Amino acid sequence: MKPRKIYNRIAVLREERGFSRNELAEKISVNYQTVGYLERGEYNPSLDLAFRISECFGLPIEVIFSPNPLKPLSEELYGSKNSGSV
């Protein structure tokens, strides 16, 4: 059985917090290349690694990872990207 693709917001969260891939890798105890694989969706994290990433960003796992494509956070928080536009 082919592994299920897990979508994530790691790149957006990393950039938002001003971390380089190396810095995030150090914080979650992985190689910087692993961060790249995770960001590109080429590697699904173990449960332990998902928890470390969640703790690093201070967010629930379900905000960072999903089995379905993720909408932009602003769209999830404020609704449709066309609503509320000025």
MDAnalysis code that builds the backbone (N, CA, C; Angstrom):
import MDAnalysis as mda
import numpy as np

u = mda.Universe.empty(258, n_residues=86, atom_resindex=np.repeat(np.arange(86), 3), trajectory=True)
u.add_TopologyAttr("name", ["N", "CA", "C"] * 86)
u.add_TopologyAttr("resid", np.arange(1, 87))
u.add_TopologyAttr("resname", ["MET", "LYS", "PRO", "ARG", "LYS", "ILE", "TYR", "ASN", "ARG", "ILE", "ALA", "VAL", "LEU", "ARG", "GLU", "GLU", "ARG", "GLY", "PHE", "SER", "ARG", "ASN", "GLU", "LEU", "ALA", "GLU", "LYS", "ILE", "SER", "VAL", "ASN", "TYR", "GLN", "THR", "VAL", "GLY", "TYR", "LEU", "GLU", "ARG", "GLY", "GLU", "TYR", "ASN", "PRO", "SER", "LEU", "ASP", "LEU", "ALA", "PHE", "ARG", "ILE", "SER", "GLU", "CYS", "PHE", "GLY", "LEU", "PRO", "ILE", "GLU", "VAL", "ILE", "PHE", "SER", "PRO", "ASN", "PRO", "LEU", "LYS", "PRO", "LEU", "SER", "GLU", "GLU", "LEU", "TYR", "GLY", "SER", "LYS", "ASN", "SER", "GLY", "SER", "VAL"])
u.atoms.positions = np.array([
    [0.843, -1.179, 0.000],
    [0.000, 0.000, 0.000],
    [0.887, 1.242, 0.000],
    [0.584, 2.171, -0.895],
    [1.370, 3.401, -1.017],
    [1.073, 4.323, 0.169],
    [2.118, 4.912, 0.778],
    [1.888, 5.836, 1.899],
    [1.021, 7.017, 1.469],
    [0.162, 7.435, 2.361],
    [-0.726, 8.571, 2.121],
    [0.078, 9.865, 2.196],
    [-0.185, 10.786, 1.260],
    [0.506, 12.083, 1.276],
    [-0.033, 12.915, 2.433],
    [0.883, 13.512, 3.164],
    [0.533, 14.413, 4.264],
    [0.954, 15.825, 3.845],
    [0.003, 16.736, 3.835],
    [0.273, 18.133, 3.492],
    [0.677, 18.873, 4.760],
    [1.469, 19.944, 4.584],
    [1.915, 20.681, 5.772],
    [2.156, 22.153, 5.463],
    [2.285, 22.906, 6.549],
    [2.564, 24.345, 6.468],
    [3.954, 24.674, 7.018],
    [4.846, 23.740, 7.014],
    [6.154, 23.942, 7.640],
    [6.900, 25.124, 7.018],
    [6.952, 25.201, 5.702],
    [7.706, 26.280, 5.046],
    [7.150, 27.652, 5.425],
    [5.836, 27.790, 5.416],
    [5.205, 29.070, 5.750],
    [5.496, 29.435, 7.202],
    [5.344, 28.483, 8.094],
    [5.581, 28.746, 9.515],
    [7.052, 29.045, 9.789],
    [7.931, 28.319, 9.121],
    [9.372, 28.540, 9.300],
    [9.742, 29.953, 8.858],
    [9.262, 30.337, 7.679],
    [9.580, 31.673, 7.159],
    [8.953, 32.755, 8.022],
    [7.729, 32.530, 8.467],
    [7.044, 33.497, 9.326],
    [7.835, 33.768, 10.596],
    [8.482, 32.741, 11.107],
    [9.248, 32.878, 12.344],
    [10.712, 33.243, 12.098],
    [11.081, 33.350, 10.834],
    [12.439, 33.772, 10.494],
    [13.496, 32.707, 10.709],
    [13.093, 31.422, 10.671],
    [14.061, 30.329, 10.832],
    [14.595, 29.917, 9.468],
    [15.879, 29.652, 9.402],
    [16.431, 29.008, 8.209],
    [16.118, 27.517, 8.331],
    [16.329, 26.791, 7.263],
    [16.134, 25.326, 7.352],
    [17.082, 24.732, 8.379],
    [18.306, 25.245, 8.414],
    [19.280, 24.745, 9.395],
    [18.814, 24.985, 10.823],
    [18.292, 26.187, 11.079],
    [17.834, 26.509, 12.438],
    [16.663, 25.623, 12.859],
    [15.696, 25.438, 11.956],
    [14.571, 24.564, 12.293],
    [15.064, 23.141, 12.513],
    [15.963, 22.687, 11.657],
    [16.498, 21.334, 11.793],
    [17.143, 21.135, 13.167],
    [17.910, 22.117, 13.623],
    [18.534, 22.023, 14.946],
    [17.483, 21.967, 16.044],
    [16.433, 22.787, 15.920],
    [15.396, 22.850, 16.949],
    [14.618, 21.543, 17.060],
    [14.456, 20.819, 15.939],
    [13.674, 19.580, 15.972],
    [14.552, 18.334, 15.858],
    [15.872, 18.528, 15.920],
    [16.857, 17.430, 15.944],
    [16.808, 16.527, 14.712],
    [16.833, 17.167, 13.520],
    [16.936, 16.427, 12.270],
    [17.970, 17.107, 11.382],
    [18.326, 16.463, 10.284],
    [19.218, 17.041, 9.292],
    [18.451, 18.117, 8.524],
    [19.137, 19.190, 8.114],
    [18.460, 20.264, 7.382],
    [17.807, 19.759, 6.104],
    [18.358, 18.703, 5.498],
    [17.764, 18.151, 4.276],
    [16.390, 17.551, 4.566],
    [16.216, 17.007, 5.759],
    [14.924, 16.451, 6.149],
    [13.867, 17.540, 6.161],
    [14.227, 18.731, 6.612],
    [13.289, 19.855, 6.617],
    [12.848, 20.144, 5.174],
    [13.771, 20.141, 4.246],
    [13.430, 20.360, 2.835],
    [12.501, 19.286, 2.310],
    [12.784, 18.023, 2.620],
    [11.916, 16.927, 2.188],
    [10.512, 17.083, 2.771],
    [10.437, 17.464, 4.027],
    [9.141, 17.664, 4.674],
    [8.381, 18.811, 3.995],
    [9.056, 19.925, 3.785],
    [8.417, 21.095, 3.186],
    [7.874, 20.802, 1.793],
    [8.593, 20.017, 1.025],
    [8.173, 19.683, -0.340],
    [7.168, 18.531, -0.374],
    [6.872, 17.946, 0.774],
    [5.935, 16.831, 0.820],
    [6.518, 15.532, 0.309],
    [7.844, 15.434, 0.280],
    [8.508, 14.223, -0.198],
    [8.725, 13.206, 0.919],
    [8.410, 13.608, 2.141],
    [8.642, 12.755, 3.309],
    [7.556, 13.046, 4.330],
    [6.914, 11.996, 4.825],
    [5.930, 12.143, 5.897],
    [6.649, 11.971, 7.233],
    [6.408, 12.866, 8.179],
    [7.095, 12.764, 9.466],
    [6.544, 11.613, 10.310],
    [7.402, 11.094, 11.172],
    [6.931, 10.134, 12.172],
    [6.057, 10.902, 13.152],
    [5.316, 10.193, 13.960],
    [4.484, 10.854, 14.962],
    [5.348, 11.656, 15.923],
    [6.486, 11.077, 16.329],
    [7.402, 11.781, 17.227],
    [7.881, 13.088, 16.599],
    [8.267, 13.046, 15.323],
    [8.754, 14.251, 14.648],
    [7.622, 15.265, 14.486],
    [6.422, 14.815, 14.177],
    [5.278, 15.731, 14.059],
    [5.052, 16.459, 15.384],
    [5.176, 15.749, 16.505],
    [5.020, 16.391, 17.814],
    [6.137, 17.397, 18.077],
    [7.372, 17.065, 17.690],
    [8.476, 18.009, 17.887],
    [8.262, 19.279, 17.073],
    [7.786, 19.130, 15.840],
    [7.515, 20.293, 14.988],
    [6.386, 21.127, 15.599],
    [5.349, 20.457, 16.053],
    [4.219, 21.123, 16.692],
    [4.674, 21.923, 17.909],
    [5.507, 21.326, 18.735],
    [6.016, 22.001, 19.928],
    [6.918, 23.169, 19.558],
    [7.716, 23.011, 18.524],
    [8.621, 24.075, 18.083],
    [7.830, 25.315, 17.661],
    [6.740, 25.114, 16.930],
    [5.932, 26.233, 16.455],
    [4.861, 26.654, 17.456],
    [4.654, 25.852, 18.488],
    [3.637, 26.189, 19.488],
    [2.225, 26.119, 18.938],
    [2.010, 25.191, 18.013],
    [0.705, 25.033, 17.370],
    [0.255, 23.575, 17.427],
    [-1.058, 23.335, 17.398],
    [-1.547, 21.958, 17.356],
    [-1.116, 21.264, 16.056],
    [-0.901, 19.990, 16.123],
    [-0.482, 19.218, 14.944],
    [-1.437, 19.428, 13.777],
    [-2.744, 19.462, 14.045],
    [-3.719, 19.572, 12.955],
    [-3.695, 20.927, 12.253],
    [-3.047, 21.921, 12.829],
    [-2.876, 23.210, 12.149],
    [-1.701, 23.121, 11.171],
    [-0.744, 22.256, 11.470],
    [0.471, 22.125, 10.656],
    [0.344, 21.043, 9.587],
    [-0.313, 19.942, 9.921],
    [-0.397, 18.781, 9.031],
    [-1.847, 18.419, 8.721],
    [-2.062, 17.892, 7.502],
    [-3.394, 17.451, 7.112],
    [-3.286, 16.399, 6.008],
    [-4.218, 15.444, 5.975],
    [-4.238, 14.490, 4.866],
    [-4.844, 15.112, 3.608],
    [-5.418, 16.311, 3.740],
    [-6.021, 17.030, 2.613],
    [-5.234, 18.304, 2.339],
    [-5.249, 18.781, 1.084],
    [-4.540, 20.034, 0.789],
    [-5.004, 21.140, 1.735],
    [-4.056, 21.935, 2.194],
    [-4.341, 22.994, 3.158],
    [-4.643, 24.310, 2.453],
    [-5.643, 25.016, 2.967],
    [-5.941, 26.364, 2.492],
    [-4.981, 27.321, 3.197],
    [-4.778, 28.523, 2.642],
    [-3.979, 29.513, 3.372],
    [-4.618, 29.771, 4.737],
    [-3.794, 29.993, 5.751],
    [-4.310, 30.225, 7.098],
    [-5.283, 31.393, 7.141],
    [-4.988, 32.462, 6.406],
    [-5.882, 33.624, 6.417],
    [-7.266, 33.241, 5.903],
    [-7.318, 32.379, 4.908],
    [-8.607, 31.937, 4.368],
    [-9.350, 31.067, 5.383],
    [-8.622, 30.216, 6.096],
    [-9.254, 29.379, 7.107],
    [-9.771, 30.216, 8.275],
    [-9.015, 31.238, 8.649],
    [-9.413, 32.076, 9.777],
    [-10.531, 33.052, 9.439],
    [-10.483, 33.606, 8.231],
    [-11.406, 34.679, 7.878],
    [-12.414, 34.296, 6.803],
    [-12.457, 33.037, 6.415],
    [-13.408, 32.602, 5.401],
    [-12.864, 32.731, 3.999],
    [-13.735, 32.745, 3.046],
    [-13.380, 32.808, 1.631],
    [-12.451, 33.989, 1.354],
    [-11.523, 33.789, 0.427],
    [-10.575, 34.867, 0.130],
    [-11.241, 36.046, -0.555],
    [-12.463, 35.861, -1.058],
    [-13.178, 36.969, -1.693],
    [-14.079, 37.710, -0.730],
    [-14.412, 37.097, 0.402],
    [-15.289, 37.786, 1.354],
    [-14.491, 38.777, 2.178],
    [-15.108, 39.903, 2.432],
    [-14.443, 40.913, 3.247],
    [-13.409, 41.722, 2.511],
    [-13.300, 41.517, 1.196],
    [-12.322, 42.298, 0.435],
    [-12.798, 43.730, 0.298],
    [-11.836, 44.627, 0.304],
    [-12.159, 46.048, 0.141],
    [-11.792, 46.475, -1.240],
])
